Amino acid sequence: MANIISNVFKDQLLKGNHNFQSSGDTYKIALYTSSRTAAATDSVFDTTNEASGTNYTSGGNTLTNNGVTGGSSASTAFIDFADTSFTTATITAKFALIYQSSGAANSASANAVCWLDFGGDFTTTAGTFTIQFPAAATSTAIIRLA
């Protein structure tokens, strides 16, 4: 399965309820086990089959947003997040959900942005679980509009 953009994210984006500027809304990334079924119809962060373990807190990590790149001369706009790590962690995860934790779309019905599929279970035992985002470029950024 590939990464999935949430249906509610598309709706909320066009309604102006997401601000990915570096000083904009707050976004988080939560980890999930292989028992979770990730789908475009998932609309909110929830704890169903969320990963658990040493040094992992429910809700995951706050992402550092590096802002929006694009403009009138660019045919593709994209956003970039800094890599994030769970240190000295003992966890297993197959999926991650990026979601808005503060801002206009942060509600009980519409805060999901996208699912990341790691392609299989990844496990750390008292180690560092790192999510490395792709290069910030028009053809590789994690979220881009062309």
BATI-62381 format. One record per atom (N, C-alpha, C): atom name; x, y, z; residue number from 1. Coordinates in nm, 3 decimals. Layout:
! BATI-62381
{'CA',{X,Y,Z},NUM}
...
//
This chain:
! BATI-62381
{'N',{0.085,-0.119,0.000},1}
{'CA',{0.000,0.000,0.000},1}
{'C',{0.088,0.124,0.000},1}
{'N',{0.049,0.223,-0.072},2}
{'CA',{0.122,0.350,-0.077},2}
{'C',{0.072,0.443,0.032},2}
{'N',{0.138,0.555,0.048},3}
{'CA',{0.090,0.657,0.141},3}
{'C',{-0.046,0.706,0.092},3}
{'N',{-0.130,0.749,0.186},4}
{'CA',{-0.268,0.786,0.153},4}
{'C',{-0.300,0.925,0.206},4}
{'N',{-0.350,1.012,0.121},5}
{'CA',{-0.402,1.142,0.165},5}
{'C',{-0.546,1.122,0.212},5}
{'N',{-0.578,1.173,0.328},6}
{'CA',{-0.712,1.159,0.384},6}
{'C',{-0.813,1.241,0.304},6}
{'N',{-0.932,1.184,0.285},7}
{'CA',{-1.038,1.256,0.213},7}
{'C',{-1.075,1.386,0.284},7}
{'N',{-1.082,1.384,0.417},8}
{'CA',{-1.120,1.506,0.490},8}
{'C',{-1.012,1.613,0.478},8}
{'N',{-0.886,1.573,0.461},9}
{'CA',{-0.779,1.670,0.442},9}
{'C',{-0.803,1.751,0.315},9}
{'N',{-0.840,1.685,0.208},10}
{'CA',{-0.867,1.755,0.081},10}
{'C',{-0.979,1.858,0.101},10}
{'N',{-1.084,1.816,0.168},11}
{'CA',{-1.198,1.903,0.195},11}
{'C',{-1.156,2.021,0.283},11}
{'N',{-1.087,1.993,0.394},12}
{'CA',{-1.047,2.097,0.488},12}
{'C',{-0.943,2.191,0.427},12}
{'N',{-0.857,2.139,0.342},13}
{'CA',{-0.757,2.223,0.276},13}
{'C',{-0.825,2.329,0.188},13}
{'N',{-0.923,2.286,0.110},14}
{'CA',{-0.993,2.380,0.021},14}
{'C',{-1.083,2.476,0.097},14}
{'N',{-1.117,2.443,0.220},15}
{'CA',{-1.194,2.534,0.305},15}
{'C',{-1.104,2.630,0.381},15}
{'N',{-0.972,2.617,0.362},16}
{'CA',{-0.878,2.708,0.426},16}
{'C',{-0.846,2.674,0.570},16}
{'N',{-0.863,2.548,0.609},17}
{'CA',{-0.845,2.510,0.748},17}
{'C',{-0.711,2.447,0.781},17}
{'N',{-0.612,2.462,0.694},18}
{'CA',{-0.477,2.413,0.721},18}
{'C',{-0.377,2.524,0.691},18}
{'N',{-0.283,2.545,0.782},19}
{'CA',{-0.177,2.644,0.763},19}
{'C',{-0.044,2.572,0.789},19}
{'N',{0.026,2.540,0.682},20}
{'CA',{0.152,2.467,0.693},20}
{'C',{0.274,2.558,0.701},20}
{'N',{0.254,2.689,0.712},21}
{'CA',{0.369,2.777,0.730},21}
{'C',{0.441,2.740,0.858},21}
{'N',{0.568,2.771,0.868},22}
{'CA',{0.646,2.731,0.986},22}
{'C',{0.591,2.788,1.116},22}
{'N',{0.518,2.897,1.110},23}
{'CA',{0.457,2.953,1.231},23}
{'C',{0.306,2.928,1.233},23}
{'N',{0.260,2.834,1.150},24}
{'CA',{0.117,2.807,1.137},24}
{'C',{0.065,2.706,1.238},24}
{'N',{-0.022,2.617,1.191},25}
{'CA',{-0.086,2.517,1.277},25}
{'C',{0.016,2.415,1.327},25}
{'N',{-0.024,2.339,1.429},26}
{'CA',{0.060,2.233,1.484},26}
{'C',{0.016,2.099,1.426},26}
{'N',{0.115,2.023,1.381},27}
{'CA',{0.091,1.890,1.324},27}
{'C',{0.169,1.787,1.403},27}
{'N',{0.110,1.670,1.418},28}
{'CA',{0.174,1.561,1.493},28}
{'C',{0.176,1.436,1.406},28}
{'N',{0.258,1.340,1.449},29}
{'CA',{0.263,1.212,1.382},29}
{'C',{0.252,1.102,1.486},29}
{'N',{0.154,1.015,1.467},30}
{'CA',{0.128,0.905,1.559},30}
{'C',{0.159,0.773,1.488},30}
{'N',{0.206,0.676,1.565},31}
{'CA',{0.244,0.545,1.510},31}
{'C',{0.134,0.442,1.535},31}
{'N',{0.120,0.347,1.441},32}
{'CA',{0.017,0.245,1.450},32}
{'C',{0.075,0.108,1.415},32}
{'N',{0.015,0.006,1.473},33}
{'CA',{0.058,-0.132,1.450},33}
{'C',{-0.002,-0.185,1.320},33}
{'N',{0.042,-0.303,1.282},34}
{'CA',{-0.010,-0.366,1.160},34}
{'C',{-0.154,-0.412,1.176},34}
{'N',{-0.209,-0.409,1.297},35}
{'CA',{-0.349,-0.443,1.319},35}
{'C',{-0.443,-0.333,1.269},35}
{'N',{-0.389,-0.215,1.246},36}
{'CA',{-0.469,-0.102,1.198},36}
{'C',{-0.492,-0.117,1.048},36}
{'N',{-0.609,-0.079,1.002},37}
{'CA',{-0.636,-0.068,0.859},37}
{'C',{-0.638,0.080,0.826},37}
{'N',{-0.537,0.125,0.754},38}
{'CA',{-0.528,0.267,0.717},38}
{'C',{-0.608,0.290,0.589},38}
{'N',{-0.691,0.395,0.589},39}
{'CA',{-0.776,0.422,0.473},39}
{'C',{-0.795,0.572,0.453},39}
{'N',{-0.822,0.610,0.329},40}
{'CA',{-0.848,0.751,0.296},40}
{'C',{-0.971,0.803,0.369},40}
{'N',{-1.059,0.714,0.408},41}
{'CA',{-1.182,0.754,0.477},41}
{'C',{-1.160,0.779,0.626},41}
{'N',{-1.042,0.747,0.679},42}
{'CA',{-1.012,0.782,0.819},42}
{'C',{-1.005,0.933,0.829},42}
{'N',{-1.079,0.989,0.922},43}
{'CA',{-1.088,1.135,0.927},43}
{'C',{-1.022,1.201,1.047},43}
{'N',{-0.992,1.124,1.153},44}
{'CA',{-0.935,1.184,1.274},44}
{'C',{-0.830,1.093,1.335},44}
{'N',{-0.744,1.155,1.416},45}
{'CA',{-0.654,1.078,1.500},45}
{'C',{-0.738,1.004,1.602},45}
{'N',{-0.709,0.876,1.619},46}
{'CA',{-0.768,0.802,1.730},46}
{'C',{-0.666,0.699,1.777},46}
{'N',{-0.697,0.633,1.886},47}
{'CA',{-0.600,0.543,1.947},47}
{'C',{-0.622,0.396,1.909},47}
{'N',{-0.713,0.368,1.816},48}
{'CA',{-0.737,0.231,1.774},48}
{'C',{-0.612,0.172,1.710},48}
{'N',{-0.555,0.071,1.772},49}
{'CA',{-0.433,0.005,1.725},49}
{'C',{-0.313,0.099,1.717},49}
{'N',{-0.315,0.205,1.799},50}
{'CA',{-0.197,0.292,1.806},50}
{'C',{-0.085,0.213,1.874},50}
{'N',{0.037,0.235,1.829},51}
{'CA',{0.153,0.170,1.889},51}
{'C',{0.163,0.211,2.036},51}
{'N',{0.228,0.125,2.114},52}
{'CA',{0.255,0.158,2.253},52}
{'C',{0.388,0.096,2.290},52}
{'N',{0.448,0.151,2.393},53}
{'CA',{0.574,0.097,2.439},53}
{'C',{0.655,0.203,2.511},53}
{'N',{0.775,0.163,2.550},54}
{'CA',{0.864,0.251,2.625},54}
{'C',{0.900,0.374,2.541},54}
{'N',{0.883,0.491,2.601},55}
{'CA',{0.916,0.621,2.541},55}
{'C',{0.836,0.654,2.415},55}
{'N',{0.716,0.598,2.406},56}
{'CA',{0.621,0.641,2.304},56}
{'C',{0.498,0.688,2.379},56}
{'N',{0.456,0.812,2.352},57}
{'CA',{0.339,0.870,2.417},57}
{'C',{0.224,0.873,2.317},57}
{'N',{0.106,0.834,2.360},58}
{'CA',{-0.010,0.836,2.272},58}
{'C',{-0.024,0.974,2.207},58}
{'N',{-0.050,0.974,2.080},59}
{'CA',{-0.058,1.099,2.004},59}
{'C',{0.068,1.126,1.926},59}
{'N',{0.178,1.063,1.966},60}
{'CA',{0.303,1.074,1.891},60}
{'C',{0.380,1.201,1.914},60}
{'N',{0.464,1.235,1.818},61}
{'CA',{0.551,1.352,1.827},61}
{'C',{0.493,1.471,1.753},61}
{'N',{0.526,1.591,1.802},62}
{'CA',{0.494,1.713,1.729},62}
{'C',{0.596,1.728,1.617},62}
{'N',{0.547,1.756,1.498},63}
{'CA',{0.636,1.773,1.383},63}
{'C',{0.685,1.916,1.373},63}
{'N',{0.809,1.932,1.329},64}
{'CA',{0.862,2.063,1.297},64}
{'C',{0.833,2.088,1.151},64}
{'N',{0.750,2.188,1.126},65}
{'CA',{0.707,2.220,0.991},65}
{'C',{0.804,2.322,0.932},65}
{'N',{0.863,2.287,0.819},66}
{'CA',{0.959,2.376,0.755},66}
{'C',{0.896,2.472,0.656},66}
{'N',{0.764,2.473,0.649},67}
{'CA',{0.695,2.571,0.568},67}
{'C',{0.653,2.520,0.431},67}
{'N',{0.598,2.611,0.353},68}
{'CA',{0.547,2.583,0.219},68}
{'C',{0.644,2.639,0.117},68}
{'N',{0.670,2.560,0.014},69}
{'CA',{0.753,2.606,-0.098},69}
{'C',{0.666,2.605,-0.222},69}
{'N',{0.669,2.712,-0.297},70}
{'CA',{0.589,2.725,-0.419},70}
{'C',{0.580,2.873,-0.453},70}
{'N',{0.485,2.907,-0.534},71}
{'CA',{0.467,3.046,-0.571},71}
{'C',{0.420,3.058,-0.714},71}
{'N',{0.409,3.179,-0.763},72}
{'CA',{0.351,3.203,-0.895},72}
{'C',{0.433,3.142,-1.008},72}
{'N',{0.562,3.123,-0.990},73}
{'CA',{0.643,3.065,-1.097},73}
{'C',{0.665,2.915,-1.081},73}
{'N',{0.606,2.856,-0.977},74}
{'CA',{0.625,2.713,-0.951},74}
{'C',{0.497,2.636,-0.986},74}
{'N',{0.509,2.529,-1.063},75}
{'CA',{0.391,2.451,-1.098},75}
{'C',{0.354,2.351,-0.988},75}
{'N',{0.444,2.329,-0.893},76}
{'CA',{0.418,2.239,-0.780},76}
{'C',{0.450,2.310,-0.650},76}
{'N',{0.358,2.303,-0.557},77}
{'CA',{0.382,2.354,-0.422},77}
{'C',{0.393,2.234,-0.329},77}
{'N',{0.478,2.247,-0.227},78}
{'CA',{0.494,2.134,-0.136},78}
{'C',{0.528,2.182,0.003},78}
{'N',{0.508,2.090,0.099},79}
{'CA',{0.545,2.117,0.238},79}
{'C',{0.648,2.014,0.281},79}
{'N',{0.721,2.051,0.383},80}
{'CA',{0.827,1.965,0.432},80}
{'C',{0.826,1.966,0.584},80}
{'N',{0.849,1.849,0.641},81}
{'CA',{0.866,1.836,0.785},81}
{'C',{1.007,1.788,0.814},81}
{'N',{1.060,1.828,0.928},82}
{'CA',{1.189,1.776,0.973},82}
{'C',{1.171,1.632,1.018},82}
{'N',{1.275,1.551,1.001},83}
{'CA',{1.271,1.413,1.051},83}
{'C',{1.239,1.416,1.199},83}
{'N',{1.174,1.311,1.248},84}
{'CA',{1.139,1.304,1.389},84}
{'C',{1.178,1.168,1.445},84}
{'N',{1.214,1.165,1.573},85}
{'CA',{1.261,1.041,1.635},85}
{'C',{1.198,1.019,1.771},85}
{'N',{1.179,0.893,1.804},86}
{'CA',{1.139,0.849,1.936},86}
{'C',{1.264,0.781,1.993},86}
{'N',{1.327,0.841,2.092},87}
{'CA',{1.456,0.790,2.141},87}
{'C',{1.439,0.695,2.259},87}
{'N',{1.534,0.606,2.271},88}
{'CA',{1.535,0.501,2.373},88}
{'C',{1.398,0.435,2.380},88}
{'N',{1.345,0.404,2.262},89}
{'CA',{1.208,0.355,2.251},89}
{'C',{1.204,0.205,2.223},89}
{'N',{1.102,0.142,2.274},90}
{'CA',{1.073,0.003,2.243},90}
{'C',{0.932,0.000,2.186},90}
{'N',{0.923,-0.001,2.053},91}
{'CA',{0.794,0.005,1.984},91}
{'C',{0.803,-0.070,1.852},91}
{'N',{0.687,-0.110,1.802},92}
{'CA',{0.674,-0.168,1.668},92}
{'C',{0.562,-0.093,1.598},92}
{'N',{0.587,-0.051,1.474},93}
{'CA',{0.486,0.022,1.398},93}
{'C',{0.495,-0.012,1.250},93}
{'N',{0.380,-0.012,1.184},94}
{'CA',{0.373,-0.030,1.038},94}
{'C',{0.324,0.096,0.969},94}
{'N',{0.244,0.176,1.038},95}
{'CA',{0.185,0.297,0.981},95}
{'C',{0.211,0.418,1.070},95}
{'N',{0.199,0.536,1.011},96}
{'CA',{0.200,0.661,1.086},96}
{'C',{0.091,0.751,1.029},96}
{'N',{0.028,0.827,1.115},97}
{'CA',{-0.074,0.923,1.074},97}
{'C',{-0.025,1.063,1.106},97}
{'N',{-0.020,1.148,1.004},98}
{'CA',{0.005,1.291,1.025},98}
{'C',{-0.132,1.356,1.042},98}
{'N',{-0.146,1.434,1.149},99}
{'CA',{-0.274,1.499,1.175},99}
{'C',{-0.251,1.636,1.237},99}
{'N',{-0.352,1.722,1.224},100}
{'CA',{-0.346,1.856,1.281},100}
{'C',{-0.390,1.849,1.427},100}
{'N',{-0.304,1.897,1.515},101}
{'CA',{-0.340,1.894,1.658},101}
{'C',{-0.382,2.031,1.710},101}
{'N',{-0.360,2.137,1.633},102}
{'CA',{-0.415,2.268,1.665},102}
{'C',{-0.435,2.343,1.536},102}
{'N',{-0.547,2.410,1.525},103}
{'CA',{-0.580,2.483,1.403},103}
{'C',{-0.725,2.460,1.367},103}
{'N',{-0.770,2.519,1.258},104}
{'CA',{-0.911,2.521,1.222},104}
{'C',{-0.969,2.383,1.190},104}
{'N',{-0.886,2.288,1.141},105}
{'CA',{-0.938,2.156,1.108},105}
{'C',{-0.933,2.061,1.227},105}
{'N',{-0.873,2.105,1.339},106}
{'CA',{-0.861,2.017,1.455},106}
{'C',{-0.995,2.005,1.525},106}
{'N',{-1.069,1.904,1.486},107}
{'CA',{-1.201,1.881,1.545},107}
{'C',{-1.220,1.731,1.563},107}
{'N',{-1.331,1.695,1.618},108}
{'CA',{-1.360,1.553,1.639},108}
{'C',{-1.393,1.483,1.509},108}
{'N',{-1.400,1.558,1.398},109}
{'CA',{-1.442,1.494,1.273},109}
{'C',{-1.350,1.517,1.154},109}
{'N',{-1.240,1.594,1.168},110}
{'CA',{-1.168,1.627,1.045},110}
{'C',{-1.023,1.670,1.063},110}
{'N',{-0.940,1.600,1.142},111}
{'CA',{-0.804,1.649,1.158},111}
{'C',{-0.697,1.564,1.089},111}
{'N',{-0.734,1.452,1.026},112}
{'CA',{-0.636,1.365,0.959},112}
{'C',{-0.581,1.433,0.834},112}
{'N',{-0.451,1.415,0.810},113}
{'CA',{-0.387,1.467,0.689},113}
{'C',{-0.350,1.351,0.597},113}
{'N',{-0.262,1.263,0.642},114}
{'CA',{-0.225,1.150,0.558},114}
{'C',{-0.166,1.036,0.638},114}
{'N',{-0.177,0.918,0.579},115}
{'CA',{-0.118,0.796,0.634},115}
{'C',{0.014,0.768,0.564},115}
{'N',{0.114,0.728,0.641},116}
{'CA',{0.239,0.680,0.586},116}
{'C',{0.244,0.530,0.608},116}
{'N',{0.277,0.455,0.505},117}
{'CA',{0.287,0.310,0.513},117}
{'C',{0.435,0.274,0.506},117}
{'N',{0.487,0.212,0.611},118}
{'CA',{0.629,0.176,0.615},118}
{'C',{0.658,0.050,0.535},118}
{'N',{0.554,-0.016,0.481},119}
{'CA',{0.574,-0.134,0.400},119}
{'C',{0.592,-0.262,0.481},119}
{'N',{0.589,-0.253,0.610},120}
{'CA',{0.605,-0.367,0.699},120}
{'C',{0.632,-0.315,0.839},120}
{'N',{0.637,-0.405,0.935},121}
{'CA',{0.664,-0.366,1.073},121}
{'C',{0.809,-0.322,1.089},121}
{'N',{0.827,-0.212,1.161},122}
{'CA',{0.959,-0.167,1.203},122}
{'C',{0.959,-0.168,1.355},122}
{'N',{1.066,-0.220,1.412},123}
{'CA',{1.074,-0.236,1.557},123}
{'C',{1.205,-0.178,1.609},123}
{'N',{1.196,-0.112,1.723},124}
{'CA',{1.316,-0.073,1.797},124}
{'C',{1.303,-0.129,1.937},124}
{'N',{1.415,-0.169,1.992},125}
{'CA',{1.420,-0.217,2.130},125}
{'C',{1.523,-0.133,2.203},125}
{'N',{1.474,-0.041,2.288},126}
{'CA',{1.560,0.054,2.359},126}
{'C',{1.652,0.127,2.261},126}
{'N',{1.597,0.160,2.145},127}
{'CA',{1.674,0.229,2.041},127}
{'C',{1.601,0.352,1.990},127}
{'N',{1.645,0.403,1.877},128}
{'CA',{1.585,0.523,1.819},128}
{'C',{1.501,0.484,1.698},128}
{'N',{1.372,0.516,1.705},129}
{'CA',{1.279,0.494,1.595},129}
{'C',{1.268,0.627,1.523},129}
{'N',{1.323,0.636,1.402},130}
{'CA',{1.326,0.762,1.329},130}
{'C',{1.236,0.755,1.206},130}
{'N',{1.159,0.860,1.186},131}
{'CA',{1.082,0.876,1.063},131}
{'C',{1.155,0.982,0.982},131}
{'N',{1.210,0.938,0.871},132}
{'CA',{1.286,1.027,0.783},132}
{'C',{1.197,1.064,0.665},132}
{'N',{1.169,1.193,0.655},133}
{'CA',{1.084,1.240,0.546},133}
{'C',{1.167,1.252,0.418},133}
{'N',{1.102,1.234,0.302},134}
{'CA',{1.176,1.245,0.176},134}
{'C',{1.227,1.387,0.154},134}
{'N',{1.316,1.399,0.058},135}
{'CA',{1.374,1.530,0.024},135}
{'C',{1.263,1.630,-0.007},135}
{'N',{1.287,1.753,0.031},136}
{'CA',{1.192,1.862,0.006},136}
{'C',{1.211,1.911,-0.137},136}
{'N',{1.137,1.850,-0.228},137}
{'CA',{1.148,1.886,-0.370},137}
{'C',{1.014,1.860,-0.438},137}
{'N',{0.996,1.915,-0.556},138}
{'CA',{0.867,1.906,-0.625},138}
{'C',{0.824,1.765,-0.658},138}
{'N',{0.917,1.673,-0.672},139}
{'CA',{0.877,1.536,-0.706},139}
{'C',{0.892,1.437,-0.591},139}
{'N',{0.938,1.483,-0.475},140}
{'CA',{0.964,1.390,-0.364},140}
{'C',{0.901,1.429,-0.230},140}
{'N',{0.864,1.552,-0.209},141}
{'CA',{0.812,1.595,-0.079},141}
{'C',{0.691,1.511,-0.038},141}
{'N',{0.671,1.496,0.091},142}
{'CA',{0.567,1.408,0.142},142}
{'C',{0.427,1.455,0.104},142}
{'N',{0.403,1.586,0.099},143}
{'CA',{0.275,1.641,0.055},143}
{'C',{0.303,1.747,-0.049},143}
{'N',{0.246,1.728,-0.167},144}
{'CA',{0.269,1.824,-0.276},144}
{'C',{0.146,1.835,-0.365},144}
{'N',{0.126,1.952,-0.419},145}
{'CA',{0.016,1.980,-0.512},145}
{'C',{0.074,2.025,-0.644},145}
{'N',{0.034,1.957,-0.749},146}
{'CA',{0.086,1.991,-0.883},146}
{'C',{-0.026,2.035,-0.973},146}
//
